[in-house]
Amino acid sequence: MSKKRTSIPAPTESLLPSGYADFLVDLKNRVRSAQLKAAVSVNSEMIQLYCDIGRPF
């Protein structure tokens, strides 16, 4: 006894709204930009702290 295979027809329309890919790219860029700004800010604060620690009395 063999099972009959049925093929699923390809969708004629995308399930995602138009412009979604552009929105996703923009969102990823904004998140990455915010991450980089946060890293620069933290690094600046750490450098200032190390300078203050190493400053003679």
KOLZA-791331 format. One record per residue: residue number from 1; x, y, z of N, C-alpha, C, CB in turn. Coordinates in nm, 2 decimals, padded with zeros to 4 digits. Glycine has a CB too. Example, Ala and Ser with C-alpha at 12.3 -4.5 7.8 and 13.67 -1.06 7.14 Angstrom:
% residues 2
{koltor->1 n.xx->01.32 n.yy->-00.57 n.zz->00.78 ca.xx->01.23 ca.yy->-00.45 ca.zz->00.78 c.xx->01.32 c.yy->-00.33 c.zz->00.78 cb.xx->01.13 cb.yy->-00.45 cb.zz->00.90}
{koltor->2 n.xx->01.28 n.yy->-00.22 n.zz->00.71 ca.xx->01.37 ca.yy->-00.11 ca.zz->00.71 c.xx->01.29 c.yy->00.00 c.zz->00.79 cb.xx->01.41 cb.yy->-00.06 cb.zz->00.57}
***
This chain:
% residues 57
{koltor->1 n.xx->00.08 n.yy->-00.12 n.zz->00.00 ca.xx->00.00 ca.yy->00.00 ca.zz->00.00 c.xx->00.09 c.yy->00.12 c.zz->00.00 cb.xx->-00.10 cb.yy->00.00 cb.zz->00.12}
{koltor->2 n.xx->00.08 n.yy->00.21 n.zz->-00.10 ca.xx->00.16 ca.yy->00.33 ca.zz->-00.11 c.xx->00.07 c.yy->00.45 c.zz->-00.08 cb.xx->00.23 cb.yy->00.34 cb.zz->-00.25}
{koltor->3 n.xx->00.14 n.yy->00.55 n.zz->-00.02 ca.xx->00.07 ca.yy->00.67 ca.zz->00.01 c.xx->00.07 c.yy->00.76 c.zz->-00.11 cb.xx->00.12 cb.yy->00.74 cb.zz->00.14}
{koltor->4 n.xx->-00.04 n.yy->00.83 n.zz->-00.13 ca.xx->-00.04 ca.yy->00.92 ca.zz->-00.24 c.xx->00.01 c.yy->01.06 c.zz->-00.19 cb.xx->-00.19 cb.yy->00.94 cb.zz->-00.30}
{koltor->5 n.xx->00.11 n.yy->01.11 n.zz->-00.26 ca.xx->00.17 ca.yy->01.24 ca.zz->-00.23 c.xx->00.10 c.yy->01.35 c.zz->-00.30 cb.xx->00.32 cb.yy->01.24 cb.zz->-00.26}
{koltor->6 n.xx->00.07 n.yy->01.45 n.zz->-00.22 ca.xx->00.00 ca.yy->01.57 ca.zz->-00.29 c.xx->00.10 c.yy->01.68 c.zz->-00.28 cb.xx->-00.13 cb.yy->01.60 cb.zz->-00.22}
{koltor->7 n.xx->00.11 n.yy->01.76 n.zz->-00.38 ca.xx->00.20 ca.yy->01.87 ca.zz->-00.38 c.xx->00.13 c.yy->01.99 c.zz->-00.33 cb.xx->00.26 cb.yy->01.89 cb.zz->-00.52}
{koltor->8 n.xx->00.20 n.yy->02.08 n.zz->-00.26 ca.xx->00.14 ca.yy->02.20 ca.zz->-00.21 c.xx->00.17 c.yy->02.31 c.zz->-00.32 cb.xx->00.20 cb.yy->02.24 cb.zz->-00.07}
{koltor->9 n.xx->00.07 n.yy->02.37 n.zz->-00.36 ca.xx->00.09 ca.yy->02.48 ca.zz->-00.47 c.xx->00.17 c.yy->02.59 c.zz->-00.41 cb.xx->-00.04 cb.yy->02.52 cb.zz->-00.52}
{koltor->10 n.xx->00.26 n.yy->02.65 n.zz->-00.49 ca.xx->00.34 ca.yy->02.77 ca.zz->-00.45 c.xx->00.24 c.yy->02.88 c.zz->-00.43 cb.xx->00.45 cb.yy->02.80 cb.zz->-00.55}
{koltor->11 n.xx->00.26 n.yy->02.96 n.zz->-00.33 ca.xx->00.18 ca.yy->03.08 ca.zz->-00.31 c.xx->00.20 c.yy->03.18 c.zz->-00.42 cb.xx->00.20 cb.yy->03.15 cb.zz->-00.17}
{koltor->12 n.xx->00.09 n.yy->03.24 n.zz->-00.46 ca.xx->00.11 ca.yy->03.34 ca.zz->-00.57 c.xx->00.14 c.yy->03.48 c.zz->-00.51 cb.xx->-00.02 cb.yy->03.35 cb.zz->-00.65}
{koltor->13 n.xx->00.11 n.yy->03.50 n.zz->-00.39 ca.xx->00.14 ca.yy->03.62 ca.zz->-00.32 c.xx->00.23 c.yy->03.60 c.zz->-00.20 cb.xx->00.01 cb.yy->03.70 cb.zz->-00.28}
{koltor->14 n.xx->00.32 n.yy->03.69 n.zz->-00.17 ca.xx->00.40 ca.yy->03.68 ca.zz->-00.05 c.xx->00.31 c.yy->03.70 c.zz->00.07 cb.xx->00.51 cb.yy->03.79 cb.zz->-00.05}
{koltor->15 n.xx->00.35 n.yy->03.62 n.zz->00.18 ca.xx->00.27 ca.yy->03.63 ca.zz->00.30 c.xx->00.32 c.yy->03.76 c.zz->00.38 cb.xx->00.29 cb.yy->03.51 cb.zz->00.38}
{koltor->16 n.xx->00.43 n.yy->03.82 n.zz->00.34 ca.xx->00.48 ca.yy->03.93 ca.zz->00.41 c.xx->00.43 c.yy->04.06 c.zz->00.34 cb.xx->00.63 cb.yy->03.93 cb.zz->00.42}
{koltor->17 n.xx->00.40 n.yy->04.17 n.zz->00.42 ca.xx->00.36 ca.yy->04.29 ca.zz->00.36 c.xx->00.47 c.yy->04.35 c.zz->00.27 cb.xx->00.31 cb.yy->04.39 cb.zz->00.47}
{koltor->18 n.xx->00.42 n.yy->04.43 n.zz->00.18 ca.xx->00.52 ca.yy->04.49 ca.zz->00.09 c.xx->00.60 c.yy->04.59 c.zz->00.17 cb.xx->00.45 cb.yy->04.57 cb.zz->-00.03}
{koltor->19 n.xx->00.73 n.yy->04.60 n.zz->00.14 ca.xx->00.82 ca.yy->04.69 ca.zz->00.22 c.xx->00.87 c.yy->04.63 c.zz->00.34 cb.xx->00.75 cb.yy->04.82 cb.zz->00.25}
{koltor->20 n.xx->00.84 n.yy->04.51 n.zz->00.38 ca.xx->00.88 ca.yy->04.45 ca.zz->00.50 c.xx->01.03 c.yy->04.42 c.zz->00.50 cb.xx->00.81 cb.yy->04.31 cb.zz->00.52}
{koltor->21 n.xx->01.09 n.yy->04.38 n.zz->00.39 ca.xx->01.23 ca.yy->04.36 ca.zz->00.38 c.xx->01.31 c.yy->04.49 c.zz->00.41 cb.xx->01.27 cb.yy->04.30 cb.zz->00.24}
{koltor->22 n.xx->01.26 n.yy->04.60 n.zz->00.35 ca.xx->01.33 ca.yy->04.73 ca.zz->00.37 c.xx->01.32 c.yy->04.77 c.zz->00.52 cb.xx->01.27 cb.yy->04.83 cb.zz->00.28}
{koltor->23 n.xx->01.20 n.yy->04.75 n.zz->00.58 ca.xx->01.18 ca.yy->04.78 ca.zz->00.72 c.xx->01.27 c.yy->04.70 c.zz->00.80 cb.xx->01.03 cb.yy->04.75 cb.zz->00.76}
{koltor->24 n.xx->01.29 n.yy->04.57 n.zz->00.77 ca.xx->01.37 ca.yy->04.48 ca.zz->00.85 c.xx->01.52 c.yy->04.53 c.zz->00.84 cb.xx->01.36 cb.yy->04.34 cb.zz->00.81}
{koltor->25 n.xx->01.57 n.yy->04.56 n.zz->00.72 ca.xx->01.70 ca.yy->04.61 ca.zz->00.71 c.xx->01.72 c.yy->04.74 c.zz->00.79 cb.xx->01.73 cb.yy->04.63 cb.zz->00.55}
{koltor->26 n.xx->01.63 n.yy->04.83 n.zz->00.78 ca.xx->01.64 ca.yy->04.95 ca.zz->00.85 c.xx->01.64 c.yy->04.93 c.zz->01.00 cb.xx->01.52 cb.yy->05.05 cb.zz->00.82}
{koltor->27 n.xx->01.56 n.yy->04.84 n.zz->01.05 ca.xx->01.55 ca.yy->04.81 ca.zz->01.19 c.xx->01.68 c.yy->04.75 c.zz->01.24 cb.xx->01.44 cb.yy->04.71 cb.zz->01.22}
{koltor->28 n.xx->01.74 n.yy->04.66 n.zz->01.16 ca.xx->01.87 ca.yy->04.60 ca.zz->01.20 c.xx->01.98 c.yy->04.70 c.zz->01.20 cb.xx->01.91 cb.yy->04.49 cb.zz->01.10}
{koltor->29 n.xx->01.98 n.yy->04.79 n.zz->01.11 ca.xx->02.08 ca.yy->04.90 ca.zz->01.11 c.xx->02.07 c.yy->04.99 c.zz->01.23 cb.xx->02.07 cb.yy->04.98 cb.zz->00.98}
{koltor->30 n.xx->01.94 n.yy->05.02 n.zz->01.27 ca.xx->01.92 ca.yy->05.11 ca.zz->01.38 c.xx->01.97 c.yy->05.04 c.zz->01.51 cb.xx->01.77 cb.yy->05.14 cb.zz->01.39}
{koltor->31 n.xx->01.94 n.yy->04.91 n.zz->01.52 ca.xx->01.98 ca.yy->04.83 ca.zz->01.64 c.xx->02.13 c.yy->04.83 c.zz->01.65 cb.xx->01.92 cb.yy->04.69 cb.zz->01.64}
{koltor->32 n.xx->02.20 n.yy->04.80 n.zz->01.54 ca.xx->02.34 ca.yy->04.79 ca.zz->01.53 c.xx->02.40 c.yy->04.93 c.zz->01.57 cb.xx->02.39 cb.yy->04.74 cb.zz->01.40}
{koltor->33 n.xx->02.35 n.yy->05.04 n.zz->01.51 ca.xx->02.40 ca.yy->05.17 ca.zz->01.54 c.xx->02.39 c.yy->05.20 c.zz->01.69 cb.xx->02.32 cb.yy->05.27 cb.zz->01.46}
{koltor->34 n.xx->02.27 n.yy->05.17 n.zz->01.75 ca.xx->02.26 ca.yy->05.19 ca.zz->01.90 c.xx->02.36 c.yy->05.11 c.zz->01.98 cb.xx->02.11 cb.yy->05.16 cb.zz->01.94}
{koltor->35 n.xx->02.38 n.yy->04.98 n.zz->01.93 ca.xx->02.48 ca.yy->04.90 ca.zz->02.00 c.xx->02.62 c.yy->04.96 c.zz->02.00 cb.xx->02.48 cb.yy->04.76 cb.zz->01.94}
{koltor->36 n.xx->02.66 n.yy->05.01 n.zz->01.88 ca.xx->02.79 ca.yy->05.07 ca.zz->01.87 c.xx->02.80 c.yy->05.20 c.zz->01.95 cb.xx->02.82 cb.yy->05.11 cb.zz->01.72}
{koltor->37 n.xx->02.70 n.yy->05.28 n.zz->01.95 ca.xx->02.70 ca.yy->05.41 ca.zz->02.03 c.xx->02.71 c.yy->05.37 c.zz->02.18 cb.xx->02.57 cb.yy->05.49 cb.zz->02.01}
{koltor->38 n.xx->02.64 n.yy->05.27 n.zz->02.23 ca.xx->02.65 ca.yy->05.22 ca.zz->02.36 c.xx->02.79 c.yy->05.17 c.zz->02.40 cb.xx->02.55 cb.yy->05.11 cb.zz->02.39}
{koltor->39 n.xx->02.85 n.yy->05.10 n.zz->02.31 ca.xx->02.99 ca.yy->05.05 ca.zz->02.33 c.xx->03.09 c.yy->05.16 c.zz->02.33 cb.xx->03.03 cb.yy->04.95 cb.zz->02.21}
{koltor->40 n.xx->03.08 n.yy->05.26 n.zz->02.25 ca.xx->03.17 ca.yy->05.38 ca.zz->02.25 c.xx->03.15 c.yy->05.45 c.zz->02.38 cb.xx->03.14 cb.yy->05.47 cb.zz->02.13}
{koltor->41 n.xx->03.03 n.yy->05.47 n.zz->02.43 ca.xx->03.01 ca.yy->05.54 ca.zz->02.55 c.xx->03.07 c.yy->05.47 c.zz->02.67 cb.xx->02.86 cb.yy->05.56 cb.zz->02.57}
{koltor->42 n.xx->03.05 n.yy->05.34 n.zz->02.67 ca.xx->03.11 ca.yy->05.26 ca.zz->02.78 c.xx->03.26 c.yy->05.26 c.zz->02.78 cb.xx->03.06 cb.yy->05.11 cb.zz->02.77}
{koltor->43 n.xx->03.32 n.yy->05.25 n.zz->02.66 ca.xx->03.46 ca.yy->05.25 ca.zz->02.65 c.xx->03.52 c.yy->05.39 c.zz->02.69 cb.xx->03.50 cb.yy->05.22 cb.zz->02.51}
{koltor->44 n.xx->03.45 n.yy->05.50 n.zz->02.66 ca.xx->03.49 ca.yy->05.63 ca.zz->02.70 c.xx->03.49 c.yy->05.64 c.zz->02.85 cb.xx->03.40 cb.yy->05.74 cb.zz->02.64}
{koltor->45 n.xx->03.39 n.yy->05.60 n.zz->02.91 ca.xx->03.38 ca.yy->05.60 ca.zz->03.06 c.xx->03.49 c.yy->05.52 c.zz->03.12 cb.xx->03.24 cb.yy->05.55 cb.zz->03.11}
{koltor->46 n.xx->03.51 n.yy->05.40 n.zz->03.07 ca.xx->03.62 ca.yy->05.31 ca.zz->03.13 c.xx->03.76 c.yy->05.38 c.zz->03.11 cb.xx->03.62 cb.yy->05.18 cb.zz->03.06}
{koltor->47 n.xx->03.78 n.yy->05.44 n.zz->03.00 ca.xx->03.91 ca.yy->05.51 ca.zz->02.98 c.xx->03.93 c.yy->05.62 c.zz->03.08 cb.xx->03.93 cb.yy->05.56 cb.zz->02.84}
{koltor->48 n.xx->03.82 n.yy->05.70 n.zz->03.10 ca.xx->03.82 ca.yy->05.81 ca.zz->03.20 c.xx->03.85 c.yy->05.75 c.zz->03.34 cb.xx->03.69 cb.yy->05.89 cb.zz->03.20}
{koltor->49 n.xx->03.78 n.yy->05.64 n.zz->03.37 ca.xx->03.80 ca.yy->05.58 ca.zz->03.50 c.xx->03.95 c.yy->05.54 c.zz->03.52 cb.xx->03.71 cb.yy->05.46 cb.zz->03.52}
{koltor->50 n.xx->04.01 n.yy->05.47 n.zz->03.42 ca.xx->04.15 ca.yy->05.43 ca.zz->03.43 c.xx->04.24 c.yy->05.55 c.zz->03.44 cb.xx->04.18 cb.yy->05.34 cb.zz->03.31}
{koltor->51 n.xx->04.21 n.yy->05.65 n.zz->03.37 ca.xx->04.30 ca.yy->05.77 ca.zz->03.38 c.xx->04.29 c.yy->05.83 c.zz->03.52 cb.xx->04.25 cb.yy->05.88 cb.zz->03.28}
{koltor->52 n.xx->04.17 n.yy->05.84 n.zz->03.58 ca.xx->04.15 ca.yy->05.89 ca.zz->03.71 c.xx->04.22 c.yy->05.80 c.zz->03.82 cb.xx->04.00 cb.yy->05.90 cb.zz->03.75}
{koltor->53 n.xx->04.22 n.yy->05.67 n.zz->03.80 ca.xx->04.28 ca.yy->05.58 ca.zz->03.89 c.xx->04.43 c.yy->05.59 c.zz->03.88 cb.xx->04.24 cb.yy->05.43 cb.zz->03.86}
{koltor->54 n.xx->04.49 n.yy->05.62 n.zz->03.76 ca.xx->04.63 ca.yy->05.63 ca.zz->03.74 c.xx->04.69 c.yy->05.77 c.zz->03.77 cb.xx->04.67 cb.yy->05.59 cb.zz->03.60}
{koltor->55 n.xx->04.60 n.yy->05.86 n.zz->03.79 ca.xx->04.64 ca.yy->06.00 ca.zz->03.82 c.xx->04.71 c.yy->06.01 c.zz->03.96 cb.xx->04.53 cb.yy->06.10 cb.zz->03.82}
{koltor->56 n.xx->04.83 n.yy->06.07 n.zz->03.97 ca.xx->04.89 ca.yy->06.08 ca.zz->04.10 c.xx->04.81 c.yy->06.17 c.zz->04.20 cb.xx->05.04 cb.yy->06.13 cb.zz->04.09}
{koltor->57 n.xx->04.83 n.yy->06.14 n.zz->04.32 ca.xx->04.76 ca.yy->06.22 ca.zz->04.43 c.xx->04.81 c.yy->06.36 c.zz->04.43 cb.xx->04.77 cb.yy->06.15 cb.zz->04.56}
***
